[in-house]
Every structure is written in C-alpha cells, then in structure tokens.
Amino acid sequence: MKLTPNILDLQLQLQKARQPYVLATVVEIVGSSSAKPAAKALIDQDGKLLTGWVGGGCAQAMITETALACLDSNEPKVVEVDLDDEIFGAGMPCGGHMRVYVEPVIPKPQLWLMGNGRIIETLCDFAETLGFEVIIDDPQAKDENFPWASRIITDDQHYQKLLPDRGDFVVIATHHKGDYESLTQALQSEACYIALVASRKRSDLVLKRLAEAGLSEISLTRIRAPAGLALGAKLPEEIALSIASEMIMLKRGGDGRPLSNSE
C-alpha cells in the first residue's frame, strides 16, 4: 500500500517549512481492529493528527503520546497496542492486538557560517558529514569553496539575512568586519549555539563592546567565545574540529570529558 497523495503532499509541505512531524504506520494486526496493516497517519509536534488514520479511540491516545516522546528523543519506536485491555491504556476493549511503527521526522539542524577562509571551509565539510544543513553568509564566499553548502549568501552586508530557526547553530568568523552586527542579529534568534571564532583577547573586547551597546548579561552568556573545545588546536583544520566537537557535545548532551575518565 502506497502513501496517499494527501499524506505525501503534506509531508512535502512540512519538510519545506522545516516542521517536525511523526509518521505512524500500522505494521501488524492480530485479531479485531478497525485499522488495517499499512494504514498511516501524520502527527505534528503538538500531538495533533494532521491526516491519515491508524485506529480510533482504542489506539489514538497511545500513538499520540508515543509520537511526542519520539519527537523528544528523535528515535523511532514500535508500539504494542493491546486492544483487549482497557488498563493497558488503549481506551476501550476492541478485541485484538496492533503494532504501530512510530517514526519522527525532524529537519536537519541548520548551521549558519558567517565569514570564509580555511576554518569555515573545513567546518562546512565537517558539518555536512555530521548531518547539518549549512548556510554560508559572506560577501567573498565562492561556490567552489563550499561544495556542501545548501545556500550561499553574498549580498548581506549587514547580516539581516542571518535568521536562524529555533535550535540552529551559528558560527561567526568575520574577523572584526562583522562581529558586532552578526552577533547582535544572532542573539535576536532562538539559536541554540552562537560562537565567535577569535582569540581570548579579541573575544573579551567584542563582549565588552556588546555590553556597552546595551546587550544584557544573560544575552552575552549565550555567546561561546572563543568558539570550540580546549583541544590545543593550532591549525585551521584543528580549530574547525574543536568547534564541530563543541557543537556535537551540545547537540548530544555530552560534557566533553575524555571517555577514559567517564564511568
């Protein structure tokens, strides 16, 4: 059984809008059930059934609850719905057993890279491999230097096109030329990671100037400056690795300790 055009169209719309959703698919029916194998439904990030159907009152509440949990964990799950057991949570005894595959579909996090040069080029390469959608914003950026970027912006002198979504990552390596404007713009977003590629001395100067411009201490604590983990990096490629490592640490909830020192 193929997805109906209605579901396919809606999936494409959600993906284009970068909206997370869950696809629930009935994979097995034993006994009596109103749904049939391969029945499908789309559920949004608020738990609303958008289209499709995988059963009525017997299963809907359980599937919706699981869908929200899967969006939080970004992991799929097979739900066992006992339609004979009211206590189990199906809602009413329907007579039968159903298995439903619940799959979260979450857009790739976007990485906004301000600037160019070897650090940014290498970071773009790393990020694509690590599952980020990369956007380059710099007037001197060239397509041949960023083959993995999904978008290259070269006409944004004051960084007004820097518009990260909630949960996006921002790395700024404009080398004084756009530090203040790009950081100010990034702080107006809900980006989960905002980092400045700079020395400790220059980082302090940038943060001081932003504070003098009226940005709050809470806002400034969102900026990771200097960017990256303390790997002792010297070469541009090593610095890019330290920044990518910090991004993954944040994304996965790590703490940066050596695995040999962790329990």
Secondary structure, 3 states (H helix, E strand, C coil): CCCCHHHHHHHHHHHHCCCCEEEEEEEEEEECCCCCCCCEEEEECCCCEEEECCCCCCCHHHHHHHHHHHHHHCCCEEEEEECCCHHHHHCCCCCEEEEEEEEEECCCCEEEEEECCHHHHHHHHHHHHCCCEEEEECCCCCHHHCCCCCEEECCCCCCCCCCCCCCCEEEEECCCCCHHHHHHHHCCCCCCEEEECCCHHHHHHHHHHHHHCCCCHHHHCCEECCCCCCCCCCCHHHHHHHHHHHHHHHHHCCCCCCHHHCC
